[in-house]
């Protein structure tokens, strides 16, 4: 059963998000919270949430500190920021802190449903583009630090295989099928890869892999 944590201090918007989640899967179990302490209590007591939808400005968030605290408490849990803000700087900062997507509250229910489906499939949703999947639209090289390249050598063979499959644009379910492991195991591998490379997203990890291969091909 799909389990989703919705955290927003506005009951009407929690209701709207619940409707979008149930449009993805009618039998989904939705758990609600109205502040960050409530969110952290829930994830500490339960470790089987599949997704968290987190309001950026609800009580206790303290800017990005709330997102960072939730990522630290449950690093394997995809967290999508939901906010009335939609400027590029805010979106970029949330993604750099590990958010799996960013949904402006101005989006319609159908668009929010699509965003939720994408993140559950292993993608990353942003408001200015449909998504940034693992192998989509390379970011200019200068935007990715060179440090992760040297760290690729620290990955285990299984983690390296997961990274390579991410580079092929594979989603978590596909990776699990190819490697004959569960999606939960795939998520754990992805989390370990991000941690070892010192990057905040799947996209940055794939870009590091591509850059390393480019340097290798040029003999640098």
N, C-alpha and C positions, 0 to 999 in steps of 0.2 A: 504494500500500500504506500502511495506517495504521501509523505509527511512534510508539511511546509509550515515554517514559522513566519508569521506576519507581525511586524513590530512598527506601530505607528500610533501617535497619541490622538489621532482623529478617528473616532469610531466609524464615520461615514466612509472614510478612505480605506479603513481596514475591511469594511464590507465590500467595497469595490474591488479590492485586491483579492478577497476571498472568491468573489464571482469569477475573476480572471483565472484563478487557480482551478476552480471547479470546472471551468470551461476546458481546461487542459485534461483533467481527469475527474470525472464525476464523483468517484469514491475517495478522493483525496481527503486526508485528515489535516485540518488547518488548526494550528494553535496560535493564539494571539497574545501580544504583550503591548503595553503602552509606554514603556520606558526601558532604558538600557539595563538597569539592575534586574528587571523582570526577565529580559532576554537572557542575561548571563546565568540567572538562576535556572531557567528552563534548559539551556544547553548543558549545564553541569549535571542536571538530573537525568537528562535524556540524550543519548548519543546517536539516535537513529533518524534525525532530521535529514531530508534530502536537499533542502533549500531554505534560505532565510531571506526575506524581503525586509530591508531595514531602512526606516525613515532617517534621513540625515540630521534632522533638527528636532527630534523628540527629546524629552527630558533625559538628562544623563549622558547625552552623546558627546558633548564637549568637542565639537568639530569632528575631526577624523579620529580622535582618540577612541571613540566608541567602536568604530569599525576595526581599529587595530586591536582593541581588547577582545572583540568577538573572534577575530581571526586567530589571536593567540590562544583563546580558550578552545576553539574548534577549527584548527587549520585545514581540515579536510572538508569542511562544510562550505559549499558555494554561497556567497553572500552577495546579493544584489542591492545596491543603494536605490532608494526611491525618494525623490526630492522634487520640490517646486523649482529648484535651481537647475539650469541646464547649460551653464557657460562652460566653455572648453576647459578652462583651468580647473574648475571644480571636478569635472568628469575625469580629467587626466590624473588629478591627485588621488581621487578615490581608486582608480584602476591601479595606480602605482602602489597603493597600500593593500592591494590584494583583492579588491572587489571583482566579482565575476560578471559584473554588468552594472549599468546605470540607467534607471528608468525615470524620466521626467513625469511628474504627476499630470502634466498636460496631455499625455498620450491617451488615446481612446482605449477602451477595454480590449478590443481585438488586437491592437498593437501590443498591449501589455501581455496578453495571452501568448502572442508570438514570441515575445522576449523571454517569457518564462519557459516555453518549450525549448527555445534555443539553448538557454543556460543548462537546463536539465539534460540536454543532449551533449553537453560538454563545450559549448561555444561561449562567446563573450558578447553581450549585447551593449551597444552604445547608441545614444540618441541620434548622432549625426550619420551613422552608417547602420545598415541592417545588423551587422555583427562583425566582429573581428575573430574569425575562426583561426585555428592553429596555422593554417597555411595560406591565409588570405592576405592580399595587399601588403607587401613588405613596407615597413617603416624605414625612412632614411637611416642609413647605417650609423650616422653620427648620434642618433638618439638612443643607441644601445651601448652600454658600457662594454669595454673590451675585457673587463675582469672575468665575466662568466666563461669566456672561451677556455681559459686555462683550467677552469674547474670541471669542465666536461669529463676530463680524465678521471675524476673521482667517482663517477657514476658506476654502479654495478652493471653487469651485462644486461640484466633485465630492465633496469632503469634506462639504459642507453637505448634498448629496443623500444621502450615506451616513447622516448623522446623522438626517435626516428619515425615512429608511427604517427606521432603528433605532427611531425613535419610533412607527412603525407596527407594531412587533413583529416585523419581518422578521429572519430568520436569515441568517447569512453566505451560505449557498448561494443563498437567494432574492435577496439583494442582488446577488450576482454575476450571476445570470440576468437581472435587471432592467437592470443597467448593462452587461451583456455583457463582464464582466471575470472573472478567476479568483478563487477563494476566497482565494488568497494575497494578491492585490491588495486585496481587501476587508479582510482582516486588517490589511494595512499602512495602509489608510485609517483604520480604526477606531483603530489605535494612534496615528496622527498626530492624530486628533480628540481623543483623551484627553489627549495631550501638550499640544496647543494650549489646551484648556479648563482644564488644570490639575486634572483629576479622575482618579480611580483606577479607575472602572468605567464600563461602557456605561450602566448604570442612572443614574448621576449625570449623565452627559452628556445623556441624554434628559430628565432632570428639569430641567437647566439650559435646554434648548430649550423645554420646556413653560412654565417660569417666564417666559422672555423673551417668549413669545407672549402669556402672560397680561398682562404689563406693557404690551405693545404694544397689545393689545385695549382696555386701560383708558386708553390714552393717557399712560402714565407714562414 
